Amino acid sequence: MTRTKLIIAVFGSTETSSFPLAEKIGSAIAQKNQVLLTGGKGVEDGTVKEKAILGAKEEAKRSNWAANWIGVDRTSKIGFKIDYQGRAFKLQTDLDHKRNCLEACLCDAAIALEGEDGTISEALYTLWLGKRVVFVGDISQKRNIIAHNGSVTSVNFEEMICAAHKRVGSILASDYPLNTLFDKDVIEKGLKRLQDSANYKWYPTPTNEGKQLEVIQNALLWLLETNVTGDFPMIAGYANIAAEYKKWLSKINGNNLSIFQI
């Protein structure tokens, strides 16, 4: 079965000012009957990723939508768990910060809130794969990542590449195919392709709930125009998990109810 639900990632950090927005984004993705992806595991820990998951979970309680979500956790072992009555696929990775590369592969599009090098790496790798990313927040002032002039947005990709490499480090041949997809030198050589792409938008930090809802509506309207491109890369040791992940996606693809069995 061809996947029709888009997988939309939410990237961010522990920036508390982003928490209400992250929760509303998670809820809105569920309302649109799409799939949320974060680096979380569904346990409240004071991070943007968990607030987004909380929004999806709360939406499941309020409505009959499935509110499906994927959590890509950074642990010391490889594993997975289908949780929350089949609504969630919780993936455990031993990739350390290269987990950010996997998130970029799995999602179809992303929203990046305020964050540090980890958030920047997730957004950069997603853009590098040709996927749409919406940036929200005053990143330009804090990190010199985004310069804007009215509605015109330009991205300092050199800064983003350095930030991503600082967080993720060298990607070794043993991490194939991540090393070929996200090699720092390859991305630097392809800088013009990133600069010329129209795959990113920027919105300033919304100052009230009405502005938050407006930003979310506009961001999702644009992101939902994209195609299904996310896939599980064939990383050594992950073949069984990749197969189970695809089974789960196939199962939820035609199921809109909030309660069902896997």
C-alpha positions as CSV (number, residue, x, y, z in Angstrom):
1,M,0.0,0.0,0.0
2,T,1.3,3.4,-1.0
3,R,1.7,5.7,2.1
4,T,-0.6,8.7,2.1
5,K,0.0,10.1,5.5
6,L,2.9,12.5,5.7
7,I,5.5,12.2,8.4
8,I,6.2,15.7,9.8
9,A,9.1,16.1,12.2
10,V,9.3,18.7,15.0
11,F,12.8,19.7,15.9
12,G,13.8,21.8,19.0
13,S,15.6,21.8,22.3
14,T,14.8,22.7,25.9
15,E,13.8,26.3,25.1
16,T,10.8,26.7,27.4
17,S,9.3,29.6,25.4
18,S,8.8,27.1,22.5
19,F,6.8,24.6,24.6
20,P,3.3,25.9,24.0
21,L,4.0,26.2,20.3
22,A,5.4,22.7,20.1
23,E,2.4,21.2,21.9
24,K,0.0,23.0,19.5
25,I,2.0,21.8,16.5
26,G,1.8,18.2,17.7
27,S,-1.9,18.6,18.2
28,A,-2.4,20.2,14.7
29,I,-0.4,17.4,13.0
30,A,-2.8,14.9,14.6
31,Q,-5.8,17.0,13.6
32,K,-4.6,16.8,10.0
33,N,-4.4,13.0,10.4
34,Q,-0.7,13.1,9.6
35,V,2.2,11.5,11.5
36,L,4.4,13.3,14.0
37,L,8.1,12.5,14.3
38,T,10.4,13.7,17.1
39,G,13.5,12.5,19.0
40,G,11.3,11.8,22.0
41,K,9.8,8.7,23.6
42,G,6.5,9.9,25.1
43,V,7.8,10.7,28.6
44,E,7.5,14.3,29.8
45,D,11.1,15.6,30.3
46,G,11.0,19.3,29.6
47,T,11.9,19.3,25.9
48,V,10.2,20.5,22.7
49,K,10.1,16.9,21.3
50,E,8.2,15.6,24.3
51,K,5.8,18.6,24.2
52,A,5.0,17.9,20.6
53,I,4.2,14.3,21.4
54,L,2.1,15.5,24.4
55,G,0.1,17.6,22.0
56,A,-0.6,14.6,19.7
57,K,-1.5,12.4,22.7
58,E,-3.9,15.0,24.1
59,E,-5.5,15.3,20.7
60,A,-6.1,11.6,20.7
61,K,-8.0,12.0,23.9
62,R,-10.1,14.8,22.5
63,S,-11.0,13.3,19.1
64,N,-11.4,10.1,17.2
65,W,-8.2,10.6,15.2
66,A,-5.3,8.2,15.5
67,A,-2.7,10.9,16.5
68,N,0.1,8.6,15.3
69,W,3.7,9.5,16.3
70,I,7.2,8.2,15.9
71,G,9.9,8.7,18.5
72,V,13.6,8.2,17.5
73,D,15.3,7.9,20.9
74,R,19.1,8.1,21.4
75,T,20.1,5.1,23.6
76,S,22.9,2.5,23.8
77,K,20.9,-0.3,22.1
78,I,18.9,-1.0,19.0
79,G,15.2,-1.8,19.5
80,F,11.6,-0.7,19.0
81,K,8.3,-0.8,20.7
82,I,4.8,-0.3,19.3
83,D,3.0,1.6,22.1
84,Y,-0.1,3.6,23.0
85,Q,-2.5,1.0,21.6
86,G,-0.7,0.9,18.3
87,R,-0.5,4.7,17.8
88,A,3.2,5.1,18.4
89,F,6.4,3.5,17.0
90,K,9.2,4.1,19.5
91,L,12.6,3.5,18.0
92,Q,15.7,3.0,20.0
93,T,19.0,3.7,18.2
94,D,22.7,3.3,19.1
95,L,23.7,6.0,16.7
96,D,24.4,8.6,19.3
97,H,23.9,12.0,17.6
98,K,23.9,10.4,14.2
99,R,20.3,9.7,15.2
100,N,19.6,13.1,13.8
101,C,20.5,11.8,10.3
102,L,18.0,9.0,10.7
103,E,15.3,11.4,11.7
104,A,16.0,13.4,8.5
105,C,15.7,10.2,6.4
106,L,12.4,9.1,8.0
107,C,10.4,12.4,7.8
108,D,8.8,13.9,4.7
109,A,9.0,17.5,6.0
110,A,9.9,19.3,9.3
111,I,9.3,22.3,11.5
112,A,12.4,23.6,13.4
113,L,11.9,25.7,16.5
114,E,14.5,27.4,18.6
115,G,17.5,25.1,19.3
116,E,21.2,24.6,19.4
117,D,23.6,22.5,17.2
118,G,21.4,19.4,17.4
119,T,18.3,21.2,16.1
120,I,20.4,22.8,13.4
121,S,21.8,19.4,12.3
122,E,18.3,17.9,12.0
123,A,17.0,20.8,9.9
124,L,20.1,20.9,7.7
125,Y,20.1,17.2,7.0
126,T,16.3,17.3,6.2
127,L,16.9,20.2,3.7
128,W,19.9,18.4,2.2
129,L,17.6,15.5,1.3
130,G,15.4,17.9,-0.6
131,K,12.6,18.1,1.9
132,R,10.7,21.1,3.1
133,V,11.6,22.8,6.4
134,V,9.8,25.6,8.2
135,F,11.9,27.6,10.7
136,V,10.1,29.4,13.5
137,G,11.9,31.8,15.9
138,D,14.6,34.4,16.2
139,I,17.4,32.0,15.1
140,S,19.0,34.8,13.1
141,Q,19.6,36.9,16.2
142,K,20.9,34.0,18.3
143,R,22.8,31.8,15.9
144,N,23.3,33.8,12.7
145,I,21.5,31.0,10.8
146,I,18.7,32.9,9.1
147,A,18.8,36.4,7.8
148,H,15.5,37.9,6.8
149,N,14.3,41.0,5.1
150,G,10.5,41.2,5.3
151,S,9.2,38.1,3.6
152,V,12.6,37.2,2.0
153,T,14.6,34.5,3.8
154,S,18.2,33.5,3.1
155,V,20.1,30.9,5.0
156,N,23.7,30.9,6.1
157,F,24.3,27.3,5.2
158,E,28.0,27.4,6.0
159,E,27.1,28.2,9.6
160,M,24.6,25.4,9.6
161,I,27.1,22.8,8.2
162,C,29.6,23.7,10.9
163,A,27.0,23.5,13.7
164,A,25.8,20.1,12.4
165,H,29.3,18.7,12.2
166,K,30.1,20.0,15.7
167,R,27.1,18.0,17.1
168,V,27.1,14.9,15.0
169,G,30.9,14.5,14.4
170,S,32.4,12.4,11.6
171,I,30.1,9.9,10.0
172,L,32.2,6.7,9.4
173,A,32.0,4.1,6.7
174,S,30.6,1.7,9.3
175,D,27.5,4.0,9.4
176,Y,26.7,3.4,5.8
177,P,24.6,4.7,4.1
178,L,24.6,7.7,6.5
179,N,28.2,8.5,5.6
180,T,27.4,8.8,1.9
181,L,24.2,10.8,2.5
182,F,25.5,13.3,5.1
183,D,29.3,13.6,4.6
184,K,30.4,17.1,5.5
185,D,32.6,17.6,2.4
186,V,29.8,16.4,0.1
187,I,27.3,18.8,1.6
188,E,29.8,21.7,1.4
189,K,30.4,20.9,-2.3
190,G,26.7,20.9,-2.8
191,L,26.2,24.2,-1.1
192,K,24.8,25.9,-4.2
193,R,22.0,23.3,-4.5
194,L,20.9,24.2,-0.9
195,Q,21.2,28.0,-1.6
196,D,19.1,27.7,-4.7
197,S,16.4,25.6,-3.2
198,A,13.0,26.9,-2.3
199,N,12.5,24.3,0.4
200,Y,12.5,26.5,3.4
201,K,10.3,29.2,5.0
202,W,10.8,31.3,8.1
203,Y,8.3,32.8,10.6
204,P,9.2,35.0,13.6
205,T,8.3,33.8,17.1
206,P,4.5,34.2,17.5
207,T,3.7,36.5,20.3
208,N,0.3,35.2,21.3
209,E,-2.0,32.2,20.9
210,G,-3.7,33.6,17.9
211,K,-0.3,34.2,16.1
212,Q,0.8,30.7,17.1
213,L,-2.3,29.1,15.4
214,E,-1.7,31.3,12.4
215,V,1.9,30.2,12.0
216,I,1.0,26.6,12.5
217,Q,-1.8,26.8,9.9
218,N,0.4,28.5,7.3
219,A,3.3,26.1,8.0
220,L,1.3,23.0,7.7
221,L,-0.6,24.3,4.6
222,W,2.8,24.6,2.8
223,L,4.3,21.4,4.2
224,L,1.3,19.3,3.3
225,E,1.9,20.1,-0.4
226,T,5.0,18.0,-0.3
227,N,5.4,14.4,-1.5
228,V,6.0,11.2,0.5
229,T,9.8,10.8,0.4
230,G,10.7,9.6,3.9
231,D,12.2,6.1,4.2
232,F,14.2,3.9,6.5
233,P,17.8,3.7,5.3
234,M,19.3,0.2,5.4
235,I,21.8,0.7,8.3
236,A,23.7,-2.3,9.4
237,G,21.9,-4.0,12.3
238,Y,18.5,-2.3,11.6
239,A,17.0,-4.5,8.9
240,N,14.5,-6.1,11.2
241,I,13.4,-2.8,12.8
242,A,13.1,-1.3,9.3
243,A,10.8,-4.1,8.3
244,E,8.6,-3.7,11.4
245,Y,8.5,0.0,10.9
246,K,7.2,-0.3,7.4
247,K,4.6,-2.8,8.6
248,W,3.4,-0.3,11.2
249,L,3.3,2.5,8.7
250,S,1.2,0.3,6.4
251,K,-1.1,-0.5,9.3
252,I,-1.8,3.1,10.3
253,N,-2.0,4.3,6.8
254,G,-5.6,3.3,6.4
255,N,-6.7,3.7,10.0
256,N,-8.0,7.0,11.3
257,L,-9.5,5.8,14.6
258,S,-7.7,6.6,17.9
259,I,-8.0,3.0,19.3
260,F,-7.0,0.0,17.4
261,Q,-4.9,-3.1,17.7
262,I,-1.6,-4.1,16.0
